[in-house]
Amino acid sequence: MIGMNFKRISIDEVNRMSDQQTINVIDIRDPQSFAAGHMPHAVNINNQNAGDYIESADKQTPLIVVCYHGHSSQPAAQYFAAQGFEDVYSMDGGFEVWKLNHPVEV
């Protein structure tokens, strides 16, 4: 049996990682929610632009997948891992927990 190709990561670990290296953050929430607020430097990804992102992104850079609560980001992280991204994480708690104690961009 093949294990999961992504790892779950806590918000604190995301912060530590971003302090130490370049990371890419993709937010799979709907565009209206993303526009109302998102993690710094996050990119809103949906079915329309996922292909372009996969073609253009650096697959060696750690990829953090964010959703509302950390549930739908898991199958999305699995998908991106299957597309050749080497280091993929689903952020536990999602944006709803992130925004309680961390900076938000609009």
Backbone as XML, in Angstrom:
<?xml version="1.0"?>
<chain id="A" units="angstrom">
  <residue number="1" name="MET">
    <atom name="N" x="0.834" y="-1.190" z="0.000"/>
    <atom name="CA" x="0.000" y="0.000" z="0.000"/>
    <atom name="C" x="0.878" y="1.253" z="0.000"/>
  </residue>
  <residue number="2" name="ILE">
    <atom name="N" x="0.528" y="2.208" z="-0.815"/>
    <atom name="CA" x="1.290" y="3.452" z="-0.898"/>
    <atom name="C" x="0.759" y="4.413" z="0.159"/>
  </residue>
  <residue number="3" name="GLY">
    <atom name="N" x="1.661" y="5.033" z="0.884"/>
    <atom name="CA" x="1.264" y="5.997" z="1.906"/>
    <atom name="C" x="0.830" y="7.305" z="1.262"/>
  </residue>
  <residue number="4" name="MET">
    <atom name="N" x="0.338" y="8.196" z="2.103"/>
    <atom name="CA" x="-0.067" y="9.503" z="1.601"/>
    <atom name="C" x="1.167" y="10.255" z="1.103"/>
  </residue>
  <residue number="5" name="ASN">
    <atom name="N" x="0.980" y="11.017" z="0.063"/>
    <atom name="CA" x="2.090" y="11.760" z="-0.524"/>
    <atom name="C" x="2.232" y="13.151" z="0.062"/>
  </residue>
  <residue number="6" name="PHE">
    <atom name="N" x="1.354" y="13.510" z="1.000"/>
    <atom name="CA" x="1.450" y="14.828" z="1.621"/>
    <atom name="C" x="1.516" y="14.630" z="3.122"/>
  </residue>
  <residue number="7" name="LYS">
    <atom name="N" x="1.885" y="15.698" z="3.814"/>
    <atom name="CA" x="1.945" y="15.656" z="5.270"/>
    <atom name="C" x="1.005" y="16.726" z="5.827"/>
  </residue>
  <residue number="8" name="ARG">
    <atom name="N" x="0.478" y="16.470" z="7.002"/>
    <atom name="CA" x="-0.303" y="17.500" z="7.681"/>
    <atom name="C" x="0.664" y="18.347" z="8.494"/>
  </residue>
  <residue number="9" name="ILE">
    <atom name="N" x="0.358" y="19.640" z="8.583"/>
    <atom name="CA" x="1.266" y="20.567" z="9.248"/>
    <atom name="C" x="0.450" y="21.530" z="10.094"/>
  </residue>
  <residue number="10" name="SER">
    <atom name="N" x="0.983" y="21.878" z="11.252"/>
    <atom name="CA" x="0.283" y="22.837" z="12.111"/>
    <atom name="C" x="0.594" y="24.256" z="11.666"/>
  </residue>
  <residue number="11" name="ILE">
    <atom name="N" x="-0.236" y="25.182" z="12.102"/>
    <atom name="CA" x="-0.016" y="26.584" z="11.781"/>
    <atom name="C" x="1.330" y="27.051" z="12.338"/>
  </residue>
  <residue number="12" name="ASP">
    <atom name="N" x="1.664" y="26.623" z="13.551"/>
    <atom name="CA" x="2.964" y="26.996" z="14.126"/>
    <atom name="C" x="4.121" y="26.489" z="13.267"/>
  </residue>
  <residue number="13" name="GLU">
    <atom name="N" x="3.979" y="25.271" z="12.754"/>
    <atom name="CA" x="5.032" y="24.717" z="11.890"/>
    <atom name="C" x="5.125" y="25.489" z="10.575"/>
  </residue>
  <residue number="14" name="VAL">
    <atom name="N" x="3.991" y="25.924" z="10.044"/>
    <atom name="CA" x="4.013" y="26.747" z="8.825"/>
    <atom name="C" x="4.787" y="28.032" z="9.092"/>
  </residue>
  <residue number="15" name="ASN">
    <atom name="N" x="4.521" y="28.667" z="10.217"/>
    <atom name="CA" x="5.246" y="29.892" z="10.573"/>
    <atom name="C" x="6.743" y="29.645" z="10.678"/>
  </residue>
  <residue number="16" name="ARG">
    <atom name="N" x="7.126" y="28.569" z="11.360"/>
    <atom name="CA" x="8.551" y="28.243" z="11.506"/>
    <atom name="C" x="9.186" y="27.996" z="10.146"/>
  </residue>
  <residue number="17" name="MET">
    <atom name="N" x="8.503" y="27.219" z="9.325"/>
    <atom name="CA" x="9.036" y="26.905" z="8.005"/>
    <atom name="C" x="9.210" y="28.168" z="7.173"/>
  </residue>
  <residue number="18" name="SER">
    <atom name="N" x="8.222" y="29.064" z="7.225"/>
    <atom name="CA" x="8.296" y="30.280" z="6.399"/>
    <atom name="C" x="9.401" y="31.210" z="6.877"/>
  </residue>
  <residue number="19" name="ASP">
    <atom name="N" x="9.758" y="31.119" z="8.159"/>
    <atom name="CA" x="10.878" y="31.913" z="8.672"/>
    <atom name="C" x="12.214" y="31.382" z="8.167"/>
  </residue>
  <residue number="20" name="GLN">
    <atom name="N" x="12.276" y="30.086" z="7.887"/>
    <atom name="CA" x="13.545" y="29.439" z="7.561"/>
    <atom name="C" x="13.791" y="29.287" z="6.069"/>
  </residue>
  <residue number="21" name="GLN">
    <atom name="N" x="12.737" y="29.296" z="5.272"/>
    <atom name="CA" x="12.906" y="29.035" z="3.840"/>
    <atom name="C" x="11.728" y="29.604" z="3.065"/>
  </residue>
  <residue number="22" name="THR">
    <atom name="N" x="11.862" y="29.590" z="1.761"/>
    <atom name="CA" x="10.768" y="30.002" z="0.886"/>
    <atom name="C" x="9.722" y="28.894" z="0.860"/>
  </residue>
  <residue number="23" name="ILE">
    <atom name="N" x="8.472" y="29.277" z="1.005"/>
    <atom name="CA" x="7.377" y="28.330" z="0.844"/>
    <atom name="C" x="6.347" y="28.931" z="-0.107"/>
  </residue>
  <residue number="24" name="ASN">
    <atom name="N" x="5.587" y="28.067" z="-0.745"/>
    <atom name="CA" x="4.459" y="28.507" z="-1.550"/>
    <atom name="C" x="3.177" y="28.129" z="-0.810"/>
  </residue>
  <residue number="25" name="VAL">
    <atom name="N" x="2.239" y="29.063" z="-0.763"/>
    <atom name="CA" x="0.957" y="28.814" z="-0.104"/>
    <atom name="C" x="-0.139" y="28.937" z="-1.150"/>
  </residue>
  <residue number="26" name="ILE">
    <atom name="N" x="-0.943" y="27.888" z="-1.285"/>
    <atom name="CA" x="-2.108" y="27.973" z="-2.165"/>
    <atom name="C" x="-3.359" y="27.842" z="-1.313"/>
  </residue>
  <residue number="27" name="ASP">
    <atom name="N" x="-4.336" y="28.658" z="-1.611"/>
    <atom name="CA" x="-5.592" y="28.738" z="-0.877"/>
    <atom name="C" x="-6.680" y="28.259" z="-1.825"/>
  </residue>
  <residue number="28" name="ILE">
    <atom name="N" x="-7.367" y="27.178" z="-1.456"/>
    <atom name="CA" x="-8.361" y="26.592" z="-2.358"/>
    <atom name="C" x="-9.790" y="27.021" z="-2.007"/>
  </residue>
  <residue number="29" name="ARG">
    <atom name="N" x="-9.928" y="28.016" z="-1.129"/>
    <atom name="CA" x="-11.270" y="28.518" z="-0.814"/>
    <atom name="C" x="-11.844" y="29.271" z="-2.015"/>
  </residue>
  <residue number="30" name="ASP">
    <atom name="N" x="-13.135" y="29.546" z="-1.951"/>
    <atom name="CA" x="-13.770" y="30.244" z="-3.074"/>
    <atom name="C" x="-13.204" y="31.658" z="-3.211"/>
  </residue>
  <residue number="31" name="PRO">
    <atom name="N" x="-13.263" y="32.230" z="-4.428"/>
    <atom name="CA" x="-12.642" y="33.533" z="-4.678"/>
    <atom name="C" x="-13.160" y="34.650" z="-3.783"/>
  </residue>
  <residue number="32" name="GLN">
    <atom name="N" x="-14.441" y="34.629" z="-3.419"/>
    <atom name="CA" x="-14.980" y="35.686" z="-2.566"/>
    <atom name="C" x="-14.353" y="35.619" z="-1.173"/>
  </residue>
  <residue number="33" name="SER">
    <atom name="N" x="-14.232" y="34.426" z="-0.632"/>
    <atom name="CA" x="-13.610" y="34.271" z="0.687"/>
    <atom name="C" x="-12.145" y="34.671" z="0.639"/>
  </residue>
  <residue number="34" name="PHE">
    <atom name="N" x="-11.454" y="34.272" z="-0.428"/>
    <atom name="CA" x="-10.044" y="34.636" z="-0.590"/>
    <atom name="C" x="-9.890" y="36.151" z="-0.650"/>
  </residue>
  <residue number="35" name="ALA">
    <atom name="N" x="-10.773" y="36.807" z="-1.417"/>
    <atom name="CA" x="-10.694" y="38.265" z="-1.565"/>
    <atom name="C" x="-10.952" y="38.975" z="-0.243"/>
  </residue>
  <residue number="36" name="ALA">
    <atom name="N" x="-11.755" y="38.374" z="0.625"/>
    <atom name="CA" x="-12.073" y="38.991" z="1.908"/>
    <atom name="C" x="-10.917" y="38.874" z="2.899"/>
  </residue>
  <residue number="37" name="GLY">
    <atom name="N" x="-9.963" y="37.977" z="2.624"/>
    <atom name="CA" x="-8.801" y="37.835" z="3.491"/>
    <atom name="C" x="-8.111" y="36.511" z="3.261"/>
  </residue>
  <residue number="38" name="HIS">
    <atom name="N" x="-6.767" y="36.528" z="3.262"/>
    <atom name="CA" x="-5.998" y="35.307" z="3.047"/>
    <atom name="C" x="-4.619" y="35.436" z="3.688"/>
  </residue>
  <residue number="39" name="MET">
    <atom name="N" x="-3.902" y="34.333" z="3.739"/>
    <atom name="CA" x="-2.558" y="34.343" z="4.294"/>
    <atom name="C" x="-1.639" y="35.180" z="3.407"/>
  </residue>
  <residue number="40" name="PRO">
    <atom name="N" x="-0.634" y="35.828" z="3.991"/>
    <atom name="CA" x="0.303" y="36.609" z="3.182"/>
    <atom name="C" x="0.918" y="35.749" z="2.065"/>
  </residue>
  <residue number="41" name="HIS">
    <atom name="N" x="0.973" y="36.311" z="0.877"/>
    <atom name="CA" x="1.598" y="35.689" z="-0.307"/>
    <atom name="C" x="0.858" y="34.457" z="-0.821"/>
  </residue>
  <residue number="42" name="ALA">
    <atom name="N" x="-0.325" y="34.178" z="-0.290"/>
    <atom name="CA" x="-1.080" y="33.017" z="-0.774"/>
    <atom name="C" x="-1.603" y="33.278" z="-2.184"/>
  </residue>
  <residue number="43" name="VAL">
    <atom name="N" x="-1.751" y="32.207" z="-2.943"/>
    <atom name="CA" x="-2.314" y="32.258" z="-4.292"/>
    <atom name="C" x="-3.627" y="31.492" z="-4.258"/>
  </residue>
  <residue number="44" name="ASN">
    <atom name="N" x="-4.692" y="32.099" z="-4.807"/>
    <atom name="CA" x="-5.989" y="31.424" z="-4.859"/>
    <atom name="C" x="-5.998" y="30.460" z="-6.038"/>
  </residue>
  <residue number="45" name="ILE">
    <atom name="N" x="-6.213" y="29.187" z="-5.760"/>
    <atom name="CA" x="-6.200" y="28.160" z="-6.796"/>
    <atom name="C" x="-7.581" y="27.529" z="-6.892"/>
  </residue>
  <residue number="46" name="ASN">
    <atom name="N" x="-8.064" y="27.379" z="-8.124"/>
    <atom name="CA" x="-9.344" y="26.717" z="-8.367"/>
    <atom name="C" x="-9.204" y="25.839" z="-9.605"/>
  </residue>
  <residue number="47" name="ASN">
    <atom name="N" x="-10.282" y="25.211" z="-10.010"/>
    <atom name="CA" x="-10.215" y="24.301" z="-11.155"/>
    <atom name="C" x="-9.766" y="25.008" z="-12.431"/>
  </residue>
  <residue number="48" name="GLN">
    <atom name="N" x="-10.070" y="26.302" z="-12.539"/>
    <atom name="CA" x="-9.719" y="27.033" z="-13.760"/>
    <atom name="C" x="-8.224" y="27.326" z="-13.861"/>
  </residue>
  <residue number="49" name="ASN">
    <atom name="N" x="-7.554" y="27.614" z="-12.741"/>
    <atom name="CA" x="-6.150" y="28.014" z="-12.846"/>
    <atom name="C" x="-5.166" y="26.986" z="-12.295"/>
  </residue>
  <residue number="50" name="ALA">
    <atom name="N" x="-5.652" y="25.854" z="-11.808"/>
    <atom name="CA" x="-4.750" y="24.849" z="-11.216"/>
    <atom name="C" x="-3.730" y="24.341" z="-12.231"/>
  </residue>
  <residue number="51" name="GLY">
    <atom name="N" x="-4.172" y="24.114" z="-13.470"/>
    <atom name="CA" x="-3.253" y="23.604" z="-14.488"/>
    <atom name="C" x="-2.101" y="24.555" z="-14.756"/>
  </residue>
  <residue number="52" name="ASP">
    <atom name="N" x="-2.414" y="25.838" z="-14.874"/>
    <atom name="CA" x="-1.365" y="26.841" z="-15.101"/>
    <atom name="C" x="-0.417" y="26.895" z="-13.918"/>
  </residue>
  <residue number="53" name="TYR">
    <atom name="N" x="-0.963" y="26.815" z="-12.709"/>
    <atom name="CA" x="-0.114" y="26.863" z="-11.514"/>
    <atom name="C" x="0.838" y="25.663" z="-11.499"/>
  </residue>
  <residue number="54" name="ILE">
    <atom name="N" x="0.297" y="24.487" z="-11.789"/>
    <atom name="CA" x="1.115" y="23.274" z="-11.779"/>
    <atom name="C" x="2.248" y="23.389" z="-12.802"/>
  </residue>
  <residue number="55" name="GLU">
    <atom name="N" x="1.962" y="23.969" z="-13.961"/>
    <atom name="CA" x="2.993" y="24.115" z="-14.996"/>
    <atom name="C" x="4.075" y="25.115" z="-14.606"/>
  </residue>
  <residue number="56" name="SER">
    <atom name="N" x="3.686" y="26.179" z="-13.897"/>
    <atom name="CA" x="4.632" y="27.271" z="-13.687"/>
    <atom name="C" x="5.329" y="27.241" z="-12.324"/>
  </residue>
  <residue number="57" name="ALA">
    <atom name="N" x="4.776" y="26.555" z="-11.350"/>
    <atom name="CA" x="5.324" y="26.608" z="-9.987"/>
    <atom name="C" x="6.591" y="25.768" z="-9.860"/>
  </residue>
  <residue number="58" name="ASP">
    <atom name="N" x="7.439" y="26.158" z="-8.929"/>
    <atom name="CA" x="8.641" y="25.397" z="-8.604"/>
    <atom name="C" x="8.231" y="24.221" z="-7.731"/>
  </residue>
  <residue number="59" name="LYS">
    <atom name="N" x="8.354" y="23.013" z="-8.264"/>
    <atom name="CA" x="7.883" y="21.827" z="-7.544"/>
    <atom name="C" x="8.836" y="21.397" z="-6.428"/>
  </residue>
  <residue number="60" name="GLN">
    <atom name="N" x="10.022" y="22.044" z="-6.335"/>
    <atom name="CA" x="10.936" y="21.741" z="-5.234"/>
    <atom name="C" x="10.630" y="22.592" z="-3.987"/>
  </residue>
  <residue number="61" name="THR">
    <atom name="N" x="9.929" y="23.690" z="-4.162"/>
    <atom name="CA" x="9.606" y="24.565" z="-3.036"/>
    <atom name="C" x="8.464" y="23.936" z="-2.238"/>
  </residue>
  <residue number="62" name="PRO">
    <atom name="N" x="8.577" y="23.871" z="-0.896"/>
    <atom name="CA" x="7.470" y="23.312" z="-0.112"/>
    <atom name="C" x="6.154" y="24.022" z="-0.423"/>
  </residue>
  <residue number="63" name="LEU">
    <atom name="N" x="5.093" y="23.233" z="-0.566"/>
    <atom name="CA" x="3.774" y="23.744" z="-0.934"/>
    <atom name="C" x="2.809" y="23.520" z="0.220"/>
  </residue>
  <residue number="64" name="ILE">
    <atom name="N" x="2.230" y="24.608" z="0.714"/>
    <atom name="CA" x="1.248" y="24.535" z="1.789"/>
    <atom name="C" x="-0.133" y="24.739" z="1.174"/>
  </residue>
  <residue number="65" name="VAL">
    <atom name="N" x="-1.045" y="23.788" z="1.403"/>
    <atom name="CA" x="-2.405" y="23.887" z="0.879"/>
    <atom name="C" x="-3.333" y="24.280" z="2.031"/>
  </residue>
  <residue number="66" name="VAL">
    <atom name="N" x="-4.115" y="25.349" z="1.796"/>
    <atom name="CA" x="-4.969" y="25.915" z="2.839"/>
    <atom name="C" x="-6.418" y="25.923" z="2.349"/>
  </residue>
  <residue number="67" name="CYS">
    <atom name="N" x="-7.330" y="25.544" z="3.253"/>
    <atom name="CA" x="-8.759" y="25.671" z="2.964"/>
    <atom name="C" x="-9.410" y="26.357" z="4.160"/>
  </residue>
  <residue number="68" name="TYR">
    <atom name="N" x="-10.687" y="26.139" z="4.375"/>
    <atom name="CA" x="-11.373" y="26.791" z="5.496"/>
    <atom name="C" x="-10.941" y="26.216" z="6.843"/>
  </residue>
  <residue number="69" name="HIS">
    <atom name="N" x="-11.017" y="24.879" z="6.968"/>
    <atom name="CA" x="-10.825" y="24.253" z="8.279"/>
    <atom name="C" x="-9.771" y="23.147" z="8.281"/>
  </residue>
  <residue number="70" name="GLY">
    <atom name="N" x="-9.112" y="22.901" z="7.150"/>
    <atom name="CA" x="-8.092" y="21.862" z="7.110"/>
    <atom name="C" x="-8.594" y="20.509" z="6.670"/>
  </residue>
  <residue number="71" name="HIS">
    <atom name="N" x="-9.808" y="20.435" z="6.119"/>
    <atom name="CA" x="-10.358" y="19.156" z="5.659"/>
    <atom name="C" x="-10.203" y="18.991" z="4.149"/>
  </residue>
  <residue number="72" name="SER">
    <atom name="N" x="-10.783" y="19.918" z="3.375"/>
    <atom name="CA" x="-10.703" y="19.774" z="1.917"/>
    <atom name="C" x="-9.290" y="20.023" z="1.397"/>
  </residue>
  <residue number="73" name="SER">
    <atom name="N" x="-8.426" y="20.619" z="2.214"/>
    <atom name="CA" x="-7.033" y="20.789" z="1.775"/>
    <atom name="C" x="-6.294" y="19.452" z="1.706"/>
  </residue>
  <residue number="74" name="GLN">
    <atom name="N" x="-6.792" y="18.423" z="2.388"/>
    <atom name="CA" x="-6.079" y="17.146" z="2.368"/>
    <atom name="C" x="-6.160" y="16.446" z="1.011"/>
  </residue>
  <residue number="75" name="PRO">
    <atom name="N" x="-7.368" y="16.250" z="0.435"/>
    <atom name="CA" x="-7.378" y="15.679" z="-0.925"/>
    <atom name="C" x="-6.707" y="16.597" z="-1.947"/>
  </residue>
  <residue number="76" name="ALA">
    <atom name="N" x="-6.804" y="17.908" z="-1.746"/>
    <atom name="CA" x="-6.125" y="18.835" z="-2.661"/>
    <atom name="C" x="-4.611" y="18.666" z="-2.558"/>
  </residue>
  <residue number="77" name="ALA">
    <atom name="N" x="-4.102" y="18.529" z="-1.345"/>
    <atom name="CA" x="-2.661" y="18.314" z="-1.161"/>
    <atom name="C" x="-2.243" y="17.008" z="-1.821"/>
  </residue>
  <residue number="78" name="GLN">
    <atom name="N" x="-3.060" y="15.984" z="-1.686"/>
    <atom name="CA" x="-2.783" y="14.697" z="-2.334"/>
    <atom name="C" x="-2.694" y="14.880" z="-3.846"/>
  </residue>
  <residue number="79" name="TYR">
    <atom name="N" x="-3.612" y="15.663" z="-4.398"/>
    <atom name="CA" x="-3.631" y="15.930" z="-5.833"/>
    <atom name="C" x="-2.336" y="16.616" z="-6.273"/>
  </residue>
  <residue number="80" name="PHE">
    <atom name="N" x="-1.916" y="17.658" z="-5.546"/>
    <atom name="CA" x="-0.706" y="18.370" z="-5.941"/>
    <atom name="C" x="0.536" y="17.497" z="-5.775"/>
  </residue>
  <residue number="81" name="ALA">
    <atom name="N" x="0.546" y="16.651" z="-4.758"/>
    <atom name="CA" x="1.665" y="15.717" z="-4.608"/>
    <atom name="C" x="1.729" y="14.783" z="-5.826"/>
  </residue>
  <residue number="82" name="ALA">
    <atom name="N" x="0.564" y="14.350" z="-6.299"/>
    <atom name="CA" x="0.519" y="13.464" z="-7.462"/>
    <atom name="C" x="0.951" y="14.168" z="-8.749"/>
  </residue>
  <residue number="83" name="GLN">
    <atom name="N" x="0.909" y="15.508" z="-8.755"/>
    <atom name="CA" x="1.336" y="16.282" z="-9.923"/>
    <atom name="C" x="2.840" y="16.555" z="-9.918"/>
  </residue>
  <residue number="84" name="GLY">
    <atom name="N" x="3.556" y="16.002" z="-8.953"/>
    <atom name="CA" x="5.009" y="16.123" z="-8.960"/>
    <atom name="C" x="5.595" y="17.093" z="-7.955"/>
  </residue>
  <residue number="85" name="PHE">
    <atom name="N" x="4.750" y="17.731" z="-7.134"/>
    <atom name="CA" x="5.289" y="18.584" z="-6.078"/>
    <atom name="C" x="5.927" y="17.684" z="-5.026"/>
  </residue>
  <residue number="86" name="GLU">
    <atom name="N" x="7.152" y="18.030" z="-4.615"/>
    <atom name="CA" x="7.938" y="17.114" z="-3.795"/>
    <atom name="C" x="7.602" y="17.176" z="-2.316"/>
  </residue>
  <residue number="87" name="ASP">
    <atom name="N" x="7.188" y="18.332" z="-1.829"/>
    <atom name="CA" x="7.040" y="18.542" z="-0.391"/>
    <atom name="C" x="5.722" y="19.274" z="-0.158"/>
  </residue>
  <residue number="88" name="VAL">
    <atom name="N" x="4.638" y="18.512" z="0.023"/>
    <atom name="CA" x="3.296" y="19.091" z="0.071"/>
    <atom name="C" x="2.699" y="18.898" z="1.459"/>
  </residue>
  <residue number="89" name="TYR">
    <atom name="N" x="2.064" y="19.953" z="1.953"/>
    <atom name="CA" x="1.474" y="19.937" z="3.294"/>
    <atom name="C" x="0.042" y="20.434" z="3.246"/>
  </residue>
  <residue number="90" name="SER">
    <atom name="N" x="-0.815" y="19.836" z="4.053"/>
    <atom name="CA" x="-2.161" y="20.337" z="4.312"/>
    <atom name="C" x="-2.134" y="20.990" z="5.685"/>
  </residue>
  <residue number="91" name="MET">
    <atom name="N" x="-2.527" y="22.274" z="5.758"/>
    <atom name="CA" x="-2.445" y="23.000" z="7.023"/>
    <atom name="C" x="-3.652" y="22.712" z="7.907"/>
  </residue>
  <residue number="92" name="ASP">
    <atom name="N" x="-3.395" y="22.081" z="9.036"/>
    <atom name="CA" x="-4.457" y="21.773" z="9.995"/>
    <atom name="C" x="-5.084" y="23.050" z="10.531"/>
  </residue>
  <residue number="93" name="GLY">
    <atom name="N" x="-6.407" y="23.040" z="10.668"/>
    <atom name="CA" x="-7.122" y="24.205" z="11.189"/>
    <atom name="C" x="-7.563" y="25.163" z="10.111"/>
  </residue>
  <residue number="94" name="GLY">
    <atom name="N" x="-6.819" y="25.182" z="8.992"/>
    <atom name="CA" x="-7.194" y="26.025" z="7.876"/>
    <atom name="C" x="-7.127" y="27.508" z="8.178"/>
  </residue>
  <residue number="95" name="PHE">
    <atom name="N" x="-7.647" y="28.287" z="7.237"/>
    <atom name="CA" x="-7.587" y="29.744" z="7.359"/>
    <atom name="C" x="-8.398" y="30.244" z="8.551"/>
  </residue>
  <residue number="96" name="GLU">
    <atom name="N" x="-9.473" y="29.547" z="8.897"/>
    <atom name="CA" x="-10.328" y="30.008" z="9.993"/>
    <atom name="C" x="-9.549" y="30.071" z="11.308"/>
  </residue>
  <residue number="97" name="VAL">
    <atom name="N" x="-8.619" y="29.141" z="11.513"/>
    <atom name="CA" x="-7.784" y="29.175" z="12.720"/>
    <atom name="C" x="-6.610" y="30.138" z="12.521"/>
  </residue>
  <residue number="98" name="TRP">
    <atom name="N" x="-6.028" y="30.125" z="11.310"/>
    <atom name="CA" x="-4.909" y="31.029" z="11.020"/>
    <atom name="C" x="-5.268" y="32.480" z="11.369"/>
  </residue>
  <residue number="99" name="LYS">
    <atom name="N" x="-6.442" y="32.923" z="10.910"/>
    <atom name="CA" x="-6.776" y="34.351" z="11.009"/>
    <atom name="C" x="-6.972" y="34.816" z="12.446"/>
  </residue>
  <residue number="100" name="LEU">
    <atom name="N" x="-7.116" y="33.894" z="13.397"/>
    <atom name="CA" x="-7.309" y="34.280" z="14.791"/>
    <atom name="C" x="-6.065" y="34.927" z="15.380"/>
  </residue>
  <residue number="101" name="ASN">
    <atom name="N" x="-4.872" y="34.473" z="14.949"/>
    <atom name="CA" x="-3.625" y="34.927" z="15.582"/>
    <atom name="C" x="-2.540" y="35.325" z="14.613"/>
  </residue>
  <residue number="102" name="HIS">
    <atom name="N" x="-2.842" y="35.413" z="13.331"/>
    <atom name="CA" x="-1.798" y="35.632" z="12.341"/>
    <atom name="C" x="-2.214" y="36.695" z="11.341"/>
  </residue>
  <residue number="103" name="PRO">
    <atom name="N" x="-1.228" y="37.271" z="10.639"/>
    <atom name="CA" x="-1.550" y="38.344" z="9.693"/>
    <atom name="C" x="-2.404" y="37.854" z="8.531"/>
  </residue>
  <residue number="104" name="VAL">
    <atom name="N" x="-3.267" y="38.750" z="8.076"/>
    <atom name="CA" x="-4.163" y="38.473" z="6.964"/>
    <atom name="C" x="-4.011" y="39.569" z="5.942"/>
  </residue>
  <residue number="105" name="GLU">
    <atom name="N" x="-3.912" y="39.208" z="4.681"/>
    <atom name="CA" x="-3.879" y="40.169" z="3.581"/>
    <atom name="C" x="-5.267" y="40.220" z="2.939"/>
  </residue>
  <residue number="106" name="VAL">
    <atom name="N" x="-5.597" y="41.398" z="2.408"/>
    <atom name="CA" x="-6.875" y="41.556" z="1.695"/>
    <atom name="C" x="-6.575" y="41.947" z="0.267"/>
  </residue>
</chain>
